């Protein structure tokens, strides 16, 4: 958590933290709480595609993904079934 508070932290490092699967749930929550970091599509995608990321963070972020990224989430067998079905529903809605 102290590393996330560092001012010299780059967006690439935040993206790699969001993609790591061995971190504490609190770190994912702190990343999601930062407006500056959540403006970057790569960080959003890393949080959604991370199976360890809490569902209350990743489900609302699905709306901000592109069709291509939603398709990748839908096909990823490592993710929670709720997340995959939500991605499928969003894909169907966007195709109309």
matplotlib code that plots the C-alpha trace (Angstrom):
import matplotlib.pyplot as plt

x = [0.0, 2.9, 4.2, 0.9, 1.2, 4.6, 4.6, 7.1, 4.9, 4.3, 1.2, 2.9, 3.8, 0.2, -1.0, 1.4, 0.2, -3.4, -2.6, -0.7, -2.6, -0.8, -1.7, -4.0, -7.6, -7.0, -4.5, -7.0, -9.4, -6.9, -6.1, -9.8, -10.3, -7.8, -9.4, -6.0, -5.3, -8.8, -8.7, -6.3, -8.0, -5.0, -5.5, -9.2, -8.6, -6.0, -8.4, -11.2, -9.1, -7.5, -9.4, -8.3, -9.9, -13.1, -16.3, -17.7, -14.8, -14.7, -18.4, -19.0, -15.8, -17.2, -19.2, -16.0, -14.4, -14.4, -16.2, -12.9, -12.0, -15.5, -15.1, -11.8, -13.4, -16.3, -13.9, -11.5, -12.3, -10.3, -12.7, -15.8, -19.0, -20.9, -18.3, -18.3, -22.1, -22.2, -19.7, -21.8, -24.9, -23.1, -21.8, -25.3, -26.6, -23.8, -24.4, -27.9]
y = [0.0, 2.3, 1.8, 3.0, 6.3, 7.1, 10.1, 8.6, 5.7, 5.4, 4.4, 1.3, 0.2, 0.7, -1.4, -4.2, -4.1, -4.3, -7.4, -9.2, -12.1, -12.5, -9.1, -8.2, -7.2, -3.8, -2.9, -3.5, -1.3, 1.5, 1.4, 1.5, 4.5, 6.7, 8.8, 9.4, 5.7, 4.8, 7.2, 4.7, 1.9, -0.4, -0.2, -0.8, -3.9, -5.2, -5.0, -6.7, -9.5, -10.2, -13.2, -12.0, -8.5, -8.2, -8.4, -5.1, -3.4, -5.3, -5.5, -1.8, -1.5, -3.7, -0.9, 1.0, -1.7, -1.9, -4.7, -6.4, -6.4, -7.6, -10.5, -11.4, -11.2, -13.4, -16.1, -16.1, -19.2, -18.0, -15.3, -15.6, -16.8, -13.7, -11.5, -13.6, -13.6, -9.8, -9.3, -11.5, -9.4, -6.2, -7.6, -8.5, -5.0, -3.2, -5.3, -4.0]
z = [0.0, 0.7, -2.8, -4.3, -2.3, -3.9, -6.2, -8.6, -9.5, -13.2, -14.9, -16.3, -12.8, -11.7, -14.7, -13.7, -10.1, -11.3, -13.3, -10.5, -9.1, -5.8, -4.2, -1.4, -2.3, -0.7, -3.3, -6.1, -4.2, -3.9, -7.6, -8.4, -6.1, -7.9, -10.6, -12.3, -12.7, -13.7, -16.7, -18.4, -20.4, -19.8, -16.0, -16.3, -18.5, -16.2, -13.2, -15.1, -16.4, -13.1, -11.4, -7.9, -8.4, -6.3, -8.3, -6.9, -8.6, -11.9, -12.7, -13.0, -15.1, -17.8, -19.2, -20.0, -22.1, -25.9, -27.8, -28.4, -24.7, -23.8, -26.1, -24.5, -21.0, -22.2, -23.5, -20.4, -18.4, -15.4, -14.6, -12.5, -14.3, -13.2, -14.9, -18.1, -18.4, -17.8, -20.5, -22.8, -22.1, -22.8, -26.1, -27.1, -26.2, -28.1, -31.3, -31.6]

ax = plt.figure().add_subplot(projection="3d")
ax.plot(x, y, z, "-o")
ax.set_aspect("equal")
plt.show()
